[in-house]
Amino acid sequence: MAQLTPFSPSSASSPQAARPHLVLQQLRRSYGHHTVVRDLNLQVARGQFLALLGPSGCGKTTTLRMIAGFEQPDGGSIQLDGRLLANATTSVPPEARGMGMVFQSYALWPHMSVADNVGYALRLRGMRGEDYRRAVNEALEQVELADKSEAMPQQLSGGQKQRVALARCIAAKPQLILLDEPLANLDRHLRRTMEAAFRQLHRHSGATFIYVTHDQGEAMALADEIAVMHAGQLVQRASPQKLYQTPRSTWLARFIGQGSVLRIEAPGNRRSSPPATSGLLQEPAVIHMALRHAHADSLKPQQHILVRPEHVSLQAATPVASATPDAQTAPEAAAPTDAALSGKVLDCVFKGERFEVEVLLQLATPQRLLGYASQHLIAGQAVRVSIRQAWCLLDEPAG
Ligand SMILES: Nc1ncnc2c1ncn2[C@@H]1O[C@H](COP(=O)(O)OP(=O)(O)OP(=O)(O)O)[C@@H](O)[C@H]1O
């Protein structure tokens, strides 16, 4: 990306930074009897990059369209810098909200050149002459498309079209930019390149970005905070790291990242049980003990833990010849301890930098666990399993 010049008068360090920029309060929207956004409360700080993440149909786009002004809420309100934009009875039109929007479909005018597309909003504002040419050129340089200014949209690739859409959005210098799955039409490689472009544009613009996606990798790579929606409701809002390490529910634990949700003996049943709170367990002996005492058919209370595969150590119980001639025979970095659990390999998949291994833990009631290994393990092979860390979940898994 070209060197960028900040265009927003505001920044995260401005005196206004402490005041929430955008406030959604008890926001609600229904289609017929179907409530698709349900009492949504969300505050976004000026200059923030917030991702709205959730499975298909959870209400992300509807929320974004209400912020943009394309849909009106049935209840609740939307405020920008203390100004009421919309509630059930009033709605400021989209063009008067001072926001930019980037769509999955690019939405370029097919009969206009790249430069004319980028300058469209500026011309509507009456900008002409040298100022106009400079603003268009600056925006195109920021997305590295200055050499395509005379091209027509149909002569561009998908990635280039999305860059034009981005240039058109930033040329108007909005304080708030709404992005609706802008990379969904691009291939994997181009998506990674465009993620870098978005990060850089956000850093240098000082604008607030709200980015709708169902791709958690994209949300994690881009946003400083992620608001996860499920069935029209906000279920957790946190930094990507916090969301990954300490999801609030079993649904979130399964939705974010890879991992296994395992049943353990409920707290308080034994002196060795983990604490009765949502919290981090970092004692392998305590985790193993709680797993050993869990029974699916037990009438005693049960609790669940999330185990990420990077916290699982696997070691062949008895050395076996590897299926691959050049496989290493060294044990995993952190070898299982004497108190390790027994398991049987169900599946082992090569993933380039490591193997992904599904193991059946041999407990009173067997449970499936995902771990990583640096060497190939064979299906059916006996392994010793050590779990270094687990996150206690408080709710019951749904279904
Ligand atoms: N204009 C409409 N009329 C009726 N139902 C609608 C309308 N727009 C959206 N919906 C419904 O509202 C629900 C939420 O849609 P929305 O587009 O907000 O979800 P989403 O989380 O953005 O999903 P996706 O990731 O698939 O785009 C869906 O069940 C959808 O079918």
The ligand as an ORCA input file, in Angstrom:
! r2SCAN-3c Opt
* xyz 0 1
  N     -36.259     -7.816      3.962
  C     -36.425     -8.938      4.655
  N     -37.623     -9.536      4.735
  C     -37.814    -10.650      5.461
  N     -36.844    -11.277      6.133
  C     -35.617    -10.751      6.097
  C     -35.334     -9.553      5.360
  N     -34.017     -9.244      5.515
  C     -33.503    -10.217      6.308
  N     -34.437    -11.111      6.660
  C     -34.264    -12.290      7.515
  O     -33.663    -11.848      8.717
  C     -32.707    -12.799      9.202
  C     -31.389    -12.096      9.420
  O     -30.870    -11.674      8.168
  P     -29.463    -10.931      8.058
  O     -29.211    -10.686      6.593
  O     -29.450     -9.766      8.953
  O     -28.491    -12.043      8.610
  P     -26.905    -12.144      8.525
  O     -26.442    -12.484      9.896
  O     -26.335    -10.918      7.905
  O     -26.722    -13.397      7.583
  P     -25.702    -13.649      6.357
  O     -24.351    -13.816      6.975
  O     -26.212    -14.912      5.746
  O     -25.797    -12.469      5.444
  C     -32.661    -13.892      8.162
  O     -33.455    -14.967      8.629
  C     -33.275    -13.284      6.928
  O     -33.908    -14.237      6.155
*
